[in-house]
Amino acid sequence: MTAVFARTTFHDALARLADPHLLRELSYVGGRWIASRDGAGFKVTDPASSATLAWVAALGADEAAEAISAASDALPAWRSMLPQQRSAILRKWHDLILEAREDLALLMTLEQGKPLAESRGEIDYAASFVEWYAEEGKRLNAESVTSHLPGAEMIVRREALGVVGIVTPWNFPSAMITRKAAAALAAGCTVVAHPSSETPLSALALAELGERAGLPAGVFNVVTGDAATIVGRMNADPRIRAMSFTGSTQIGKLIAGQCADTMKRMVMELGGHAPLIVFADADIEKAADIAMAAKFATSGQDCLAANRIYVERPALADFTRAFKARIEALKVASGLEPDAEIGPLMHERAIAKVEEQVADALKRGAKLLAGGKRHKTGALFFEPTLLTDVPDDALIMREETFGPVAAVTAFDSETEVVARANDTEYGLVAYVVTENGARQMRLARALEYGMVAINRVKITGGPIPFGGWKQSGLGREGSRHGIEAFTELKYLCIDTAA
């Protein structure tokens, strides 16, 4: 952190913002835009060029406590609103997000690196959760219970849980905010959000639009700064009744441990290590297209990315040939360039990790068919890479990759591949490509994953319960289950005896 709190350089692309007020550098607390008390800030840079985009306020534990107080103070009035009133505000927020789509996508590409086309898609995706929960909040109905006691009427209803803490990652800086916040807000909860310090600008722009939409002061707060300091304060504060986190399993465990003393509700979308299983009866060209979309979206920096690609041996040669041709045709460039498909990785640590995984796989006998090293475009770019004959004990087959490296290996039987696919601590999503209907149903049951995609990649959205088994998370986001996570059940027993 640094005490210098002024932009020292100006990225040329920022001049393209139609609404410059969406570029915010202060945190949003209690309806006010605030700096830290000591004036500390941190630099946000473009991973494609390393150019400075902004100096963002680095708040500390005291300011985090101030945000929790603001959310706590705002809670009674917000949760007492009619659901239709909250819905109208969320609907306005949704509309403003879509109106600002180009500016929000530009900010995302600049701070995260993904191609503009993907950023536009994420803004649409982010807005869809606000729309979904604007409607779903009106459907939190009470249920009647058939009484087992004479002269008693029984009702069970859902009520707002309280203040919700939200911690979001850098790979989907808008959608992860709205998927969590819209559900909590629709339920009648207030929110304190901490975005990743790599990509805070998207969250701050959403706060600006939320203010314009009419979110009352204190209902939605965004606190930027050091994660350990801010999230640690959130975890320790009993006024926060739930923590919703998306990120690594390791950090999720740390947060869960820190929340144990206050018994918070935990909603966690953690690590993924998705298998993609291609059977010999599949359409090979379609299978290669599915593998491309499942592996290389967001330059591979996605918890849903297919990290382990298993191909039935009779189809291996044809699949590898088709997959390799597509990988070699990918355009690696700054996300601002037209038709860019692979942007930079987020930071040097990400580059070092994929380099380590590639070297380890080759050491263990894998074959390199494409890529394998840093790309000439810039320091944080990595060549789209294809490894084949990758053994199961290679690092890339045991750890999340978070980069544009595809690992392919053969299998010989359905039983064998299910066992190999399930042999992991993760269980977020699995992909299956087969034209055999009976096999589709068998695999859907046998794979130990919260989500299974069959013959397609895109499966997420507002109506579906997103989440994983095992160490890939707790609870679900999206769908009615996502809003229920931010409610408490209250049972009423009313004496009706004359």
LONU-895466 format. One record per residue (C-alpha): residue in three letters; x, y, z. Coordinates in steps of 0.2 Angstrom, whole numbers, plus 5000, padded with zeros to 4 digits. Each point is the difference from the previous one (the first is absolute). Layout:
<nodes>
(node ALA; (X; Y; Z))
...
</nodes>
This chain:
<nodes>
(node MET; (5000; 5000; 5000))
(node THR; (5005; 5018; 4997))
(node ALA; (4995; 5016; 5007))
(node VAL; (5000; 5009; 4983))
(node PHE; (4982; 5001; 4995))
(node ALA; (5000; 5007; 4982))
(node ARG; (5000; 4992; 4983))
(node THR; (5018; 5003; 4994))
(node THR; (4997; 4994; 4982))
(node PHE; (4984; 4999; 4990))
(node HIS; (4997; 4985; 4989))
(node ASP; (4995; 5006; 4983))
(node ALA; (4985; 4988; 4999))
(node LEU; (4991; 5008; 5015))
(node ALA; (4996; 5015; 4989))
(node ARG; (4988; 4988; 4991))
(node LEU; (4988; 5000; 5015))
(node ALA; (4984; 5008; 4996))
(node ASP; (4997; 5003; 5018))
(node PRO; (5016; 5004; 5009))
(node HIS; (4991; 5000; 5017))
(node LEU; (5000; 4981; 4999))
(node LEU; (5019; 5000; 5003))
(node ARG; (5000; 5001; 5019))
(node GLU; (5015; 5000; 5011))
(node LEU; (4992; 5002; 5018))
(node SER; (4991; 4987; 5010))
(node TYR; (4981; 5001; 5002))
(node VAL; (4995; 5000; 5018))
(node GLY; (4983; 5005; 5007))
(node GLY; (4995; 5009; 4984))
(node ARG; (5017; 5010; 5000))
(node TRP; (5015; 4999; 4989))
(node ILE; (5015; 4999; 5013))
(node ALA; (5019; 4999; 5000))
(node SER; (5009; 4991; 5014))
(node ARG; (5004; 5011; 5015))
(node ASP; (5019; 5000; 4997))
(node GLY; (4997; 5003; 4981))
(node ALA; (5007; 4983; 4995))
(node GLY; (4997; 4993; 4983))
(node PHE; (5005; 4986; 4988))
(node LYS; (5004; 5000; 4981))
(node VAL; (4988; 4991; 4988))
(node THR; (5009; 4995; 4984))
(node ASP; (4995; 4994; 4983))
(node PRO; (5008; 4982; 4999))
(node ALA; (5002; 5001; 4982))
(node SER; (5011; 5016; 5000))
(node SER; (5004; 5003; 5019))
(node ALA; (4994; 5018; 4997))
(node THR; (4992; 5007; 5016))
(node LEU; (4981; 5002; 4999))
(node ALA; (4996; 5007; 5017))
(node TRP; (5006; 5002; 5018))
(node VAL; (4986; 4993; 5011))
(node ALA; (4997; 5003; 5019))
(node ALA; (5008; 4988; 5011))
(node LEU; (4988; 4999; 5015))
(node GLY; (5005; 4992; 5017))
(node ALA; (4991; 4991; 5014))
(node ASP; (4992; 5015; 5007))
(node GLU; (4992; 5005; 4983))
(node ALA; (4995; 4982; 4998))
(node ALA; (4991; 5001; 5017))
(node GLU; (4992; 5017; 4994))
(node ALA; (4993; 4991; 4985))
(node ILE; (4993; 4986; 5011))
(node SER; (4992; 5013; 5011))
(node ALA; (4992; 5009; 4985))
(node ALA; (4993; 4983; 4994))
(node SER; (4994; 4996; 5017))
(node ASP; (4991; 5017; 5002))
(node ALA; (4992; 4998; 4983))
(node LEU; (4994; 4983; 5003))
(node PRO; (4983; 5003; 5009))
(node ALA; (4993; 5012; 4987))
(node TRP; (5006; 4989; 4985))
(node ARG; (4993; 4984; 5006))
(node SER; (4984; 5008; 5005))
(node MET; (4997; 5006; 4983))
(node LEU; (4987; 4991; 4989))
(node PRO; (5009; 4987; 4989))
(node GLN; (4992; 5010; 4985))
(node GLN; (5009; 5016; 5006))
(node ARG; (5017; 4991; 5001))
(node SER; (4996; 4992; 4983))
(node ALA; (4997; 5017; 4992))
(node ILE; (5017; 5006; 5006))
(node LEU; (5009; 4984; 4994))
(node ARG; (4991; 5001; 4983))
(node LYS; (5006; 5018; 4998))
(node TRP; (5018; 4994; 5004))
(node HIS; (4999; 4986; 4987))
(node ASP; (4994; 5013; 4987))
(node LEU; (5014; 5012; 5004))
(node ILE; (5013; 4986; 4999))
(node LEU; (4994; 4996; 4983))
(node GLU; (5000; 5018; 4994))
(node ALA; (5018; 5001; 5006))
(node ARG; (5005; 4984; 4992))
(node GLU; (5014; 5007; 4989))
(node ASP; (5008; 5010; 5014))
(node LEU; (4999; 4986; 5012))
(node ALA; (5007; 4987; 4988))
(node LEU; (5015; 5013; 4996))
(node LEU; (5004; 5002; 5018))
(node MET; (5000; 4981; 5002))
(node THR; (5011; 4996; 4986))
(node LEU; (5012; 5014; 5005))
(node GLU; (5002; 4993; 5018))
(node GLN; (4997; 4982; 4997))
(node GLY; (5007; 4997; 4983))
(node LYS; (4986; 4989; 4992))
(node PRO; (4995; 5004; 4982))
(node LEU; (4987; 5013; 4998))
(node ALA; (4988; 4988; 4993))
(node GLU; (5001; 4989; 5016))
(node SER; (4998; 5016; 5010))
(node ARG; (4984; 5005; 4992))
(node GLY; (4994; 4982; 5003))
(node GLU; (5004; 5001; 5018))
(node ILE; (4991; 5017; 5002))
(node ASP; (4984; 4992; 4992))
(node TYR; (5003; 4985; 5012))
(node ALA; (5002; 5012; 5015))
(node ALA; (4984; 5009; 4996))
(node SER; (4990; 4984; 4998))
(node PHE; (5003; 4996; 5018))
(node VAL; (4993; 5017; 5006))
(node GLU; (4985; 4997; 4988))
(node TRP; (4997; 4983; 5007))
(node TYR; (5001; 5004; 5018))
(node ALA; (4989; 5016; 4997))
(node GLU; (4986; 4988; 4996))
(node GLU; (5005; 4986; 5012))
(node GLY; (5000; 5011; 5015))
(node LYS; (4981; 5001; 4998))
(node ARG; (4998; 4982; 5001))
(node LEU; (5007; 4996; 5018))
(node ASN; (4983; 4994; 5005))
(node ALA; (4995; 4994; 5018))
(node GLU; (4994; 4982; 5001))
(node SER; (4986; 4993; 5010))
(node VAL; (5003; 4985; 5011))
(node THR; (4987; 4987; 5004))
(node SER; (4998; 5002; 5019))
(node HIS; (5003; 4986; 5011))
(node LEU; (4993; 5009; 5015))
(node PRO; (4982; 5004; 5004))
(node GLY; (4996; 5019; 4999))
(node ALA; (5016; 5005; 4992))
(node GLU; (5004; 5008; 4983))
(node MET; (5017; 4997; 4993))
(node ILE; (5010; 5010; 4987))
(node VAL; (5018; 4999; 4994))
(node ARG; (5007; 5015; 4991))
(node ARG; (5017; 5006; 4994))
(node GLU; (5008; 5017; 5007))
(node ALA; (5015; 5009; 4995))
(node LEU; (5016; 4993; 5009))
(node GLY; (5008; 5017; 5003))
(node VAL; (5016; 5008; 4994))
(node VAL; (5009; 4989; 4987))
(node GLY; (5019; 5001; 4996))
(node ILE; (5005; 4997; 4982))
(node VAL; (5018; 4996; 4994))
(node THR; (5002; 4999; 4981))
(node PRO; (5015; 4994; 4989))
(node TRP; (5008; 5009; 4985))
(node ASN; (4995; 4988; 4986))
(node PHE; (4982; 5005; 5000))
(node PRO; (5000; 5017; 5008))
(node SER; (4982; 5005; 4996))
(node ALA; (4990; 4984; 4999))
(node MET; (5006; 4994; 5017))
(node ILE; (4995; 5016; 5008))
(node THR; (4982; 5000; 4993))
(node ARG; (4997; 4981; 5002))
(node LYS; (5003; 5002; 5019))
(node ALA; (4994; 5018; 5003))
(node ALA; (4984; 4999; 4990))
(node ALA; (4995; 4984; 5010))
(node ALA; (5004; 5008; 5017))
(node LEU; (4992; 5017; 4996))
(node ALA; (4984; 4991; 4993))
(node ALA; (4998; 4990; 5016))
(node GLY; (5001; 5017; 5010))
(node CYS; (5018; 4998; 5006))
(node THR; (5013; 5014; 4999))
(node VAL; (5017; 4997; 4992))
(node VAL; (5018; 5004; 5004))
(node ALA; (5011; 4995; 4985))
(node HIS; (5018; 4998; 4998))
(node PRO; (5006; 4998; 4982))
(node SER; (5017; 4994; 4995))
(node SER; (5014; 5013; 5000))
(node GLU; (5004; 4995; 4982))
(node THR; (4983; 5005; 4993))
(node PRO; (4991; 5012; 5012))
(node LEU; (4994; 5012; 4986))
(node SER; (4986; 4989; 4994))
(node ALA; (4993; 4999; 5018))
(node LEU; (5001; 5018; 5003))
(node ALA; (4992; 5004; 4983))
(node LEU; (4985; 4988; 5006))
(node ALA; (4999; 5010; 5016))
(node GLU; (4999; 5016; 4990))
(node LEU; (4986; 4993; 4990))
(node GLY; (4991; 4993; 5016))
(node GLU; (5000; 5017; 5007))
(node ARG; (4992; 5007; 4985))
(node ALA; (4987; 4986; 5000))
(node GLY; (4995; 5005; 5018))
(node LEU; (5008; 4988; 5011))
(node PRO; (4999; 5009; 5017))
(node ALA; (5016; 5006; 5009))
(node GLY; (5008; 4985; 5009))
(node VAL; (4990; 4986; 4991))
(node PHE; (5015; 4996; 4988))
(node ASN; (5018; 5005; 5005))
(node VAL; (5016; 4996; 4991))
(node VAL; (5016; 5000; 5010))
(node THR; (5016; 4999; 4991))
(node GLY; (5018; 4997; 5007))
(node ASP; (5010; 4986; 5008))
(node ALA; (4990; 4984; 5000))
(node ALA; (5007; 4993; 5016))
(node THR; (4996; 5016; 5009))
(node ILE; (4983; 5003; 4994))
(node VAL; (4993; 4982; 4998))
(node GLY; (5008; 4996; 5017))
(node ARG; (4990; 5014; 5008))
(node MET; (4984; 4994; 4991))
(node ASN; (5003; 4982; 5006))
(node ALA; (5002; 5005; 5018))
(node ASP; (4985; 5012; 5001))
(node PRO; (4984; 4992; 5007))
(node ARG; (4989; 5012; 4991))
(node ILE; (5004; 4992; 4983))
(node ARG; (4989; 4984; 5000))
(node ALA; (5006; 4992; 4984))
(node MET; (5016; 5000; 4990))
(node SER; (4999; 4997; 4981))
(node PHE; (5017; 4996; 4992))
(node THR; (5006; 4995; 4983))
(node GLY; (5018; 4995; 4998))
(node SER; (5012; 4986; 5004))
(node THR; (4996; 4986; 5012))
(node GLN; (5016; 5005; 5010))
(node ILE; (4993; 5017; 5004))
(node GLY; (4983; 4993; 5002))
(node LYS; (5006; 4989; 5014))
(node LEU; (5009; 5015; 5008))
(node ILE; (4984; 5011; 5000))
(node ALA; (4989; 4986; 5007))
(node GLY; (5012; 4997; 5014))
(node GLN; (5000; 5019; 5004))
(node CYS; (4981; 5000; 5000))
(node ALA; (4998; 4985; 5012))
(node ASP; (4999; 5011; 5015))
(node THR; (4985; 5010; 4994))
(node MET; (4991; 4985; 4992))
(node LYS; (4997; 5009; 4983))
(node ARG; (4991; 4992; 4986))
(node MET; (5012; 4995; 4987))
(node VAL; (4997; 5001; 4981))
(node MET; (5016; 4995; 4991))
(node GLU; (5004; 4997; 4981))
(node LEU; (5018; 4993; 5002))
(node GLY; (5012; 4991; 4988))
(node GLY; (4996; 4990; 4985))
(node HIS; (5010; 4987; 4990))
(node ALA; (4987; 4995; 4987))
(node PRO; (5002; 4984; 4990))
(node LEU; (4994; 5000; 4982))
(node ILE; (4997; 4982; 4994))
(node VAL; (4998; 4997; 4981))
(node PHE; (4994; 4983; 4994))
(node ALA; (5004; 4992; 4984))
(node ASP; (4982; 5001; 4994))
(node ALA; (5000; 5019; 5001))
(node ASP; (5000; 5012; 4985))
(node ILE; (5019; 5004; 5001))
(node GLU; (4999; 5018; 4992))
(node LYS; (4986; 5004; 5013))
(node ALA; (5010; 4993; 5014))
(node ALA; (5015; 5010; 4995))
(node ASP; (4989; 5016; 5000))
(node ILE; (4994; 4995; 5017))
(node ALA; (5017; 4998; 5006))
(node MET; (5006; 5017; 4994))
(node ALA; (4985; 5009; 5008))
(node ALA; (5002; 4990; 5016))
(node LYS; (5019; 5003; 5001))
(node PHE; (5005; 5016; 4993))
(node ALA; (4986; 5013; 5005))
(node THR; (5007; 5013; 5011))
(node SER; (5017; 4994; 4994))
(node GLY; (4998; 4985; 5011))
(node GLN; (4998; 5010; 5016))
(node ASP; (4983; 4993; 5005))
(node CYS; (4995; 4988; 5013))
(node LEU; (4989; 4991; 4987))
(node ALA; (5014; 4997; 4988))
(node ALA; (5003; 4983; 4994))
(node ASN; (5017; 4995; 5008))
(node ARG; (5001; 4982; 4996))
(node ILE; (4994; 4994; 4983))
(node TYR; (4997; 4981; 4999))
(node VAL; (4998; 4993; 4983))
(node GLU; (4995; 4982; 4996))
(node ARG; (5015; 4992; 4991))
(node PRO; (4992; 4996; 4983))
(node ALA; (4995; 5019; 4998))
(node LEU; (5017; 5007; 5007))
(node ALA; (5009; 5003; 4984))
(node ASP; (4986; 5009; 4991))
(node PHE; (4995; 5010; 5015))
(node THR; (5018; 5006; 5003))
(node ARG; (5002; 5005; 4982))
(node ALA; (4984; 5010; 5000))
(node PHE; (5003; 5008; 5017))
(node LYS; (5018; 5004; 4996))
(node ALA; (4995; 5009; 4984))
(node ARG; (4988; 5011; 5010))
(node ILE; (5012; 5004; 5013))
(node GLU; (5013; 5006; 4988))
(node ALA; (4987; 5011; 4992))
(node LEU; (4997; 5010; 5016))
(node LYS; (5004; 5018; 4999))
(node VAL; (5010; 5006; 5015))
(node ALA; (4999; 5019; 5003))
(node SER; (4995; 5014; 5011))
(node GLY; (4982; 4998; 5004))
(node LEU; (4997; 5017; 4992))
(node GLU; (5005; 4993; 4983))
(node PRO; (4987; 4995; 4988))
(node ASP; (4997; 4981; 4999))
(node ALA; (5012; 4997; 5015))
(node GLU; (4996; 4983; 5008))
(node ILE; (5014; 4997; 5012))
(node GLY; (5005; 5015; 5011))
(node PRO; (5013; 5001; 5014))
(node LEU; (5000; 4991; 5016))
(node MET; (4997; 5010; 5015))
(node HIS; (5017; 5001; 5008))
(node GLU; (5017; 4992; 5000))
(node ARG; (4995; 4987; 5013))
(node ALA; (4988; 4993; 4987))
(node ILE; (5013; 4999; 4987))
(node ALA; (5012; 4991; 5012))
(node LYS; (4987; 4987; 5004))
(node VAL; (4996; 4995; 4982))
(node GLU; (5019; 5000; 4996))
(node GLU; (5002; 4988; 5015))
(node GLN; (4986; 4989; 4995))
(node VAL; (5006; 4999; 4982))
(node ALA; (5018; 4996; 5005))
(node ASP; (4994; 4987; 5013))
(node ALA; (4989; 4991; 4987))
(node LEU; (5014; 4999; 4987))
(node LYS; (5012; 4993; 5013))
(node ARG; (4987; 4986; 5004))
(node GLY; (4999; 4995; 4981))
(node ALA; (4986; 5011; 4993))
(node LYS; (5002; 5006; 4982))
(node LEU; (4999; 5019; 4995))
(node LEU; (4990; 5002; 4984))
(node ALA; (4998; 5019; 5000))
(node GLY; (5005; 5015; 5010))
(node GLY; (5009; 4997; 5017))
(node LYS; (5008; 5017; 5004))
(node ARG; (4997; 5018; 5002))
(node HIS; (4993; 5009; 4985))
(node LYS; (5010; 5014; 4991))
(node THR; (4985; 5012; 5003))
(node GLY; (5005; 5005; 5018))
(node ALA; (5006; 4994; 5016))
(node LEU; (4983; 4993; 5006))
(node PHE; (4995; 4991; 4985))
(node PHE; (5002; 4982; 4998))
(node GLU; (4999; 4990; 4984))
(node PRO; (4984; 4989; 4998))
(node THR; (5008; 4983; 5004))
(node LEU; (4995; 4982; 4997))
(node LEU; (5008; 4985; 5009))
(node THR; (4995; 4982; 4997))
(node ASP; (5004; 4984; 5008))
(node VAL; (5000; 5009; 5017))
(node PRO; (5001; 4988; 5014))
(node ASP; (4988; 5001; 5015))
(node ASP; (5014; 5004; 5012))
(node ALA; (5005; 5016; 4991))
(node LEU; (4997; 5016; 5009))
(node ILE; (4988; 5006; 4986))
(node MET; (4989; 4985; 5003))
(node ARG; (4999; 5003; 5019))
(node GLU; (4999; 5019; 5002))
(node GLU; (4990; 5014; 4992))
(node THR; (5009; 5007; 4985))
(node PHE; (4993; 5018; 4998))
(node GLY; (5008; 5002; 4983))
(node PRO; (4999; 4996; 4982))
(node VAL; (5008; 4982; 5001))
(node ALA; (4990; 4985; 4995))
(node ALA; (5004; 4983; 5007))
(node VAL; (4994; 4985; 4990))
(node THR; (5001; 4981; 5004))
(node ALA; (4993; 4984; 4994))
(node PHE; (4988; 4988; 5009))
(node ASP; (4993; 4983; 4996))
(node SER; (4984; 4997; 5009))
(node GLU; (4986; 5009; 5008))
(node THR; (5003; 4993; 5017))
(node GLU; (5018; 5005; 4999))
(node VAL; (4997; 5018; 4995))
(node VAL; (4986; 5003; 5013))
(node ALA; (5012; 4995; 5013))
(node ARG; (5014; 5011; 4994))
(node ALA; (4989; 5015; 4998))
(node ASN; (4993; 4998; 5018))
(node ASP; (5018; 4998; 5007))
(node THR; (5001; 5018; 5006))
(node GLU; (4996; 5010; 5015))
(node TYR; (4990; 5011; 4988))
(node GLY; (4982; 4998; 4993))
(node LEU; (4994; 5016; 4992))
(node VAL; (4996; 4995; 4982))
(node ALA; (5003; 4986; 4988))
(node TYR; (4998; 4999; 4981))
(node VAL; (4995; 4985; 4990))
(node VAL; (4999; 4998; 4981))
(node THR; (4991; 4985; 4994))
(node GLU; (4985; 4996; 4988))
(node ASN; (4995; 4985; 5011))
(node GLY; (4985; 5005; 5009))
(node ALA; (5001; 4986; 5013))
(node ARG; (5018; 5004; 5003))
(node GLN; (4996; 5018; 5003))
(node MET; (4988; 4996; 5014))
(node ARG; (5013; 4988; 5008))
(node LEU; (5014; 5013; 5000))
(node ALA; (4988; 5013; 5006))
(node ARG; (4997; 4989; 5016))
(node ALA; (5017; 4993; 5002))
(node LEU; (5010; 5016; 4999))
(node GLU; (5003; 5008; 5017))
(node TYR; (4997; 5018; 4995))
(node GLY; (4987; 5013; 5004))
(node MET; (4997; 5004; 4981))
(node VAL; (5002; 4989; 4985))
(node ALA; (5000; 5007; 4982))
(node ILE; (4996; 4987; 4987))
(node ASN; (5004; 5004; 4982))
(node ARG; (5001; 5019; 5004))
(node VAL; (5010; 5013; 5010))
(node LYS; (4989; 5014; 5004))
(node ILE; (4989; 4995; 5015))
(node THR; (5000; 5014; 5012))
(node GLY; (4987; 5014; 5003))
(node GLY; (4988; 5007; 5012))
(node PRO; (4988; 4986; 5001))
(node ILE; (5012; 4986; 5004))
(node PRO; (5008; 4995; 5017))
(node PHE; (5019; 5003; 4997))
(node GLY; (5012; 4991; 5012))
(node GLY; (5010; 4985; 5003))
(node TRP; (5003; 4984; 5010))
(node LYS; (5014; 4996; 5012))
(node GLN; (5013; 5014; 5002))
(node SER; (4993; 5010; 4986))
(node GLY; (4988; 5009; 5011))
(node LEU; (4985; 5002; 5012))
(node GLY; (4983; 5005; 4995))
(node ARG; (4994; 5006; 4983))
(node GLU; (4999; 5016; 4990))
(node GLY; (4986; 5005; 4988))
(node SER; (4983; 4992; 5000))
(node ARG; (4988; 5001; 5014))
(node HIS; (5013; 4991; 5011))
(node GLY; (5012; 5015; 4998))
(node ILE; (4987; 5011; 5008))
(node GLU; (4996; 4988; 5013))
(node ALA; (5018; 5000; 5006))
(node PHE; (4997; 5018; 5006))
(node THR; (4984; 4996; 5010))
(node GLU; (4996; 4993; 5017))
(node LEU; (4985; 4989; 5002))
(node LYS; (4988; 5006; 5014))
(node TYR; (4986; 4989; 5006))
(node LEU; (4984; 5008; 5007))
(node CYS; (4988; 4990; 5011))
(node ILE; (4984; 5010; 5004))
(node ASP; (4987; 4995; 5013))
(node THR; (4983; 5000; 4991))
(node ALA; (4990; 4992; 5014))
(node ALA; (4984; 5009; 5004))
</nodes>
